[in-house]
Each structure stands twice: as structure tokens, then as C-alpha cells.
Amino acid sequence: MLFDTHVHLNDEAFQDDFEAVIRRAKEAGVEKMVVVGFDRPTIQKAIELIGQYAFMYAALGWHPVDAIDMKDEDLEWIESLAAHPKVVAIGEIGLDYHWDKSPKEVQHDVFRRQIRLAKKLSLPIIIHNREATEDCVNILKEENAQEVGGIMHCFSGSPETAKECIKMNFYISLGGPVTFKNAKKPKEVAAAVPLDKLLIETDCPYLAPHPYRGKRNEPAYVKLVAEQIAEIKGVPYEKVAEQTMLNAQKLFKIKDND
């Protein structure tokens, strides 16, 4: 009973063995997943996948690194596709100051416009934040993003920042880094954040957990994330699996039989 809330199965990394990847996910207990589209090709592929697989849902948004490439018609296209009943979120959206392709002011504008779109559509948002925490949190507050809430995807901040985000109606999602031996912050966050505010993800094909670090990630490995959180919290693995499933279903408004 696992819900991988962030996968990029629309990535070319899976084109040669897609069905084997799906089979391994099922064997590991992954029952549902959200495929994230962040530009024209990946959004189109995400829509195709949710039409083919009952257990897949989609999140659609424009990635901050590519903010400079987004045109008005791209946002209108995302809005039209978001009418699909299996599109459950707008994302991943946010800020990324690691790469310098898109100027900060352009990223801010594209981020704000997508938050407003999510509020218009009453959909939660999935936040990508890299080296931009202060600006990211400030924009979320200024745009009243708590109206729709969402996910702090692959959260890498402090327990204090996590608590601030929870107050704004966001879940904290942990992925592969929580399993890394030297990853102090994610482990502190896993310990500090209440289980009813946690989600799990792979962000595959990126950020594979230990012992697969540096290799291609895949949805089956989300089980390793859940197991690590259970160990940190001192609770049964089944409790982490069940609660994170319930959390994701509540956020995305997905029923058991959907």
C-alpha cells in the first residue's frame, strides 16, 4: 500500500524497460503514483500515461529552470489539460537558483502565475525549491497558496522550515536522500514532522535511495524511503505505508476505488 507521489516515468530513461519497471513497482507494493510533467514533451507524455494506466495520476506545471521558455499559450494549454479528471495537481512549480538559465524575476512571475492558476482550478501545488527557500516561502505566503496547499517536493530544508510550510497547508515529501548515510537534515525532518503531514516519493529516475545511490531510480524503491522513515520514527513500516497513502489520497482527492 504505497503511494509514490512524484515520478518521472515520462522520462526517456524508462523507454527500454517500462513494463518491467511497472511490474517491480507492483511487486514492491506501489499501488498509486503521480506522473509529473514540467514542459511540453513531459506533460504530453504524462497525459498519455494516465490514459493507459488506472493507477497513475498526473501533475502538470512548468519547471522554474525553464521559466524563460514559458509562453502564455503554454499556461493556457496546461489549464485546458487540467480539466482531465486524473490531473490531481499543478506542478512541479517553484524556484531553482542552482541553475542560471532563467532569471529570478522571470521565475518569480511564472511561479506566481501558476499558483494563481492552481487556485482558480482548486488544485494543490507541487513545489520545486532549490537554493531558494526564503523567496519560495515568501511567494507562497504573498499568493495565499495555503488556500490550495500542496507538497514541498523532495524537501531538503530544516525541520523549522518544514514546520513553517505545514502551517501553510503543505505536506512534506521525502525521497531517496533520507536514506543517505550522511543526510543529516532529511533524517531530522523525518523525525520532526508528524506522520500525518509526511508523503513519500522517488522523483525517479533521479535521487535513487541507498543502496542504489547514483543509479537510475524507479518507483519500486519508494519502499526503501518508507522503511527508513519507519526506522527513524520507531514505528512499524506498515504504519508509514498506510498513513502516507491516506495523506496522498486526501491531498489529491483520490478515493480507494478510483
C-alpha positions as CSV (number, residue, x, y, z in Angstrom):
1,M,0.0,0.0,0.0
2,L,2.5,2.6,-1.2
3,F,1.8,5.9,-3.0
4,D,4.8,7.3,-4.9
5,T,3.7,11.0,-5.1
6,H,6.4,12.1,-7.6
7,V,7.6,10.0,-10.6
8,H,9.0,10.9,-14.0
9,L,8.1,7.7,-15.8
10,N,7.6,10.1,-18.7
11,D,11.4,10.3,-18.9
12,E,13.4,8.7,-21.7
13,A,15.3,6.8,-19.0
14,F,12.4,4.3,-18.9
15,Q,11.7,3.8,-22.6
16,D,13.6,0.5,-22.9
17,D,12.1,-1.4,-19.9
18,F,8.9,0.4,-18.9
19,E,6.7,-2.6,-18.3
20,A,9.4,-4.3,-16.2
21,V,9.7,-1.1,-14.1
22,I,5.9,-1.1,-13.6
23,R,6.0,-4.8,-12.6
24,R,8.7,-4.2,-10.0
25,A,6.7,-1.3,-8.6
26,K,3.6,-3.5,-8.2
27,E,5.7,-6.3,-6.6
28,A,7.1,-3.7,-4.1
29,G,3.5,-2.7,-3.1
30,V,3.2,0.5,-5.0
31,E,-0.5,1.0,-5.7
32,K,-0.7,4.6,-6.9
33,M,1.7,7.2,-8.4
34,V,1.7,10.7,-9.7
35,V,3.5,11.3,-13.0
36,V,4.9,14.8,-13.1
37,G,5.0,16.8,-16.4
38,F,7.1,20.0,-16.3
39,D,7.4,21.0,-20.0
40,R,5.7,20.4,-23.3
41,P,7.0,16.9,-24.0
42,T,6.8,15.5,-20.5
43,I,3.3,17.0,-20.0
44,Q,2.1,15.4,-23.2
45,K,3.6,12.0,-22.1
46,A,2.0,12.3,-18.6
47,I,-1.4,12.7,-20.2
48,E,-0.9,9.7,-22.4
49,L,0.2,7.5,-19.4
50,I,-2.8,8.4,-17.2
51,G,-5.0,7.3,-20.0
52,Q,-3.3,3.9,-20.2
53,Y,-2.7,3.0,-16.6
54,A,-5.5,3.1,-14.0
55,F,-3.1,3.6,-11.0
56,M,-1.4,6.6,-12.5
57,Y,-2.4,10.2,-12.0
58,A,-0.7,13.4,-13.3
59,A,0.6,16.7,-12.1
60,L,1.2,19.4,-14.7
61,G,3.3,22.5,-14.4
62,W,6.2,24.5,-15.9
63,H,9.6,23.9,-14.3
64,P,11.4,27.0,-12.9
65,V,14.6,26.2,-14.7
66,D,12.7,26.6,-18.0
67,A,10.6,29.5,-16.8
68,I,12.1,31.8,-19.5
69,D,10.7,29.5,-22.2
70,M,7.1,29.6,-21.0
71,K,4.7,31.4,-23.2
72,D,1.1,32.5,-22.4
73,E,-0.2,29.7,-24.6
74,D,1.7,27.1,-22.6
75,L,-0.1,28.2,-19.4
76,E,-3.5,28.1,-21.3
77,W,-2.6,24.6,-22.5
78,I,-1.9,23.4,-19.0
79,E,-5.2,24.9,-17.8
80,S,-7.1,23.0,-20.6
81,L,-5.4,19.7,-19.8
82,A,-6.0,20.1,-16.1
83,A,-9.7,19.5,-16.7
84,H,-8.8,15.8,-17.1
85,P,-10.3,14.0,-14.0
86,K,-6.9,12.3,-13.3
87,V,-4.9,15.5,-13.2
88,V,-4.6,16.0,-9.5
89,A,-2.1,18.9,-9.0
90,I,-0.3,21.8,-10.6
91,G,3.4,21.1,-10.5
92,E,6.2,20.9,-10.3
93,I,6.5,24.6,-10.0
94,G,8.7,26.9,-7.9
95,L,12.1,28.3,-7.8
96,D,15.6,27.0,-8.8
97,Y,18.6,29.2,-8.1
98,H,21.1,26.4,-8.7
99,W,21.0,26.7,-12.5
100,D,21.1,30.2,-14.0
101,K,19.1,29.6,-17.2
102,S,16.0,31.6,-16.1
103,P,16.5,35.0,-14.3
104,K,15.0,35.2,-10.8
105,E,12.4,37.7,-11.8
106,V,11.1,35.5,-14.6
107,Q,11.0,32.5,-12.3
108,H,9.0,34.6,-9.7
109,D,6.5,35.7,-12.3
110,V,5.9,32.2,-13.8
111,F,5.7,30.7,-10.2
112,R,3.1,33.3,-9.2
113,R,1.0,32.8,-12.3
114,Q,0.9,29.0,-11.8
115,I,-0.1,29.4,-8.1
116,R,-3.0,31.6,-9.3
117,L,-3.9,29.0,-11.9
118,A,-4.0,26.3,-9.2
119,K,-6.2,28.5,-7.0
120,K,-8.6,29.1,-10.0
121,L,-8.8,25.3,-10.6
122,S,-8.8,24.4,-6.9
123,L,-5.9,22.1,-7.3
124,P,-2.9,21.6,-4.9
125,I,0.6,22.6,-6.0
126,I,3.8,20.6,-6.0
127,I,6.8,22.8,-5.1
128,H,10.3,22.5,-6.5
129,N,12.6,24.5,-4.4
130,R,16.4,24.5,-4.9
131,E,18.6,27.0,-3.1
132,A,15.7,29.5,-2.9
133,T,13.8,28.7,0.3
134,E,13.3,32.3,1.6
135,D,11.9,33.6,-1.7
136,C,9.9,30.4,-2.2
137,V,8.2,30.7,1.2
138,N,7.6,34.4,0.8
139,I,5.9,34.0,-2.6
140,L,3.7,31.2,-1.2
141,K,2.6,33.5,1.6
142,E,2.1,36.5,-0.7
143,E,-0.1,34.5,-3.1
144,N,-2.1,32.8,-0.3
145,A,-1.1,29.4,-1.6
146,Q,-2.4,27.9,1.7
147,E,-5.9,28.1,0.0
148,V,-5.0,25.1,-2.1
149,G,-1.9,23.7,-0.2
150,G,0.2,21.0,-1.7
151,I,3.6,19.3,-1.4
152,M,7.1,20.5,-0.6
153,H,8.6,18.0,-3.1
154,C,11.9,16.2,-2.1
155,F,12.2,18.5,0.9
156,S,15.8,19.4,1.7
157,G,15.3,22.2,4.2
158,S,15.4,22.3,8.0
159,P,12.8,21.0,10.5
160,E,12.0,24.6,11.3
161,T,11.2,25.4,7.6
162,A,9.2,22.2,7.4
163,K,7.0,23.4,10.3
164,E,6.5,26.8,8.6
165,C,5.4,25.0,5.4
166,I,3.0,22.7,7.3
167,K,1.4,25.8,8.8
168,M,0.7,27.0,5.2
169,N,-1.2,23.8,4.5
170,F,1.7,21.9,2.8
171,Y,2.8,18.3,3.2
172,I,6.5,17.5,3.5
173,S,7.6,14.9,1.0
174,L,10.8,12.8,1.5
175,G,12.6,10.8,-1.1
176,G,15.9,8.9,-1.6
177,P,18.1,11.4,0.3
178,V,16.5,10.4,3.6
179,T,18.3,7.0,3.2
180,F,21.8,8.5,2.6
181,K,24.1,7.8,5.5
182,N,25.4,11.4,5.6
183,A,22.0,13.1,5.1
184,K,21.5,14.8,8.4
185,K,18.7,17.3,7.5
186,P,16.3,14.9,5.9
187,K,16.6,12.5,8.8
188,E,16.0,15.3,11.2
189,V,12.9,16.3,9.2
190,A,11.6,12.7,9.1
191,A,11.9,12.6,12.9
192,A,10.3,16.1,13.5
193,V,7.4,16.1,11.1
194,P,4.2,14.3,12.2
195,L,3.4,11.3,10.2
196,D,0.0,12.8,9.1
197,K,2.0,15.5,7.4
198,L,4.5,13.3,5.5
199,L,4.5,12.0,2.0
200,I,6.9,9.7,0.2
201,E,8.3,9.8,-3.3
202,T,11.1,8.7,-5.6
203,D,11.5,11.6,-8.1
204,C,12.6,8.7,-10.4
205,P,14.8,8.5,-12.4
206,Y,16.7,10.9,-10.1
207,L,17.9,10.6,-6.5
208,A,17.9,6.8,-6.1
209,P,18.0,5.7,-2.4
210,H,20.7,3.7,-0.7
211,P,21.9,1.1,-1.8
212,Y,21.1,2.3,-5.4
213,R,22.5,5.8,-5.0
214,G,24.0,7.1,-8.3
215,K,22.0,4.6,-10.4
216,R,18.6,5.1,-12.1
217,N,15.8,5.4,-9.6
218,E,12.4,3.7,-10.0
219,P,9.0,3.6,-8.2
220,A,9.7,0.2,-6.5
221,Y,12.4,2.0,-4.5
222,V,9.9,4.2,-2.7
223,K,9.6,1.2,-0.3
224,L,13.1,1.9,0.9
225,V,12.1,5.5,1.7
226,A,9.1,4.3,3.8
227,E,11.3,1.8,5.6
228,Q,13.9,4.4,6.5
229,I,11.2,6.8,7.8
230,A,9.7,3.9,9.9
231,E,13.1,3.2,11.4
232,I,13.8,6.9,12.2
233,K,10.3,7.3,13.8
234,G,10.4,3.9,15.6
235,V,7.1,2.8,14.1
236,P,6.1,-0.2,12.0
237,Y,6.8,0.1,8.3
238,E,3.1,-0.7,7.7
239,K,2.0,2.4,9.6
240,V,4.2,4.6,7.5
241,A,2.9,3.0,4.3
242,E,-0.7,3.3,5.4
243,Q,-0.6,6.9,6.7
244,T,1.4,8.3,3.7
245,M,-1.2,6.6,1.4
246,L,-4.1,8.2,3.3
247,N,-2.3,11.6,3.2
248,A,-1.8,11.5,-0.5
249,Q,-5.3,10.4,-1.2
250,K,-6.6,13.2,1.0
251,L,-4.5,15.8,-0.7
252,F,-5.2,14.6,-4.3
253,K,-8.9,13.8,-3.5
254,I,-8.5,10.2,-4.7
255,K,-10.7,7.5,-3.3
256,D,-9.7,3.9,-2.7
257,N,-11.6,2.7,-5.8
258,D,-10.5,5.5,-8.1
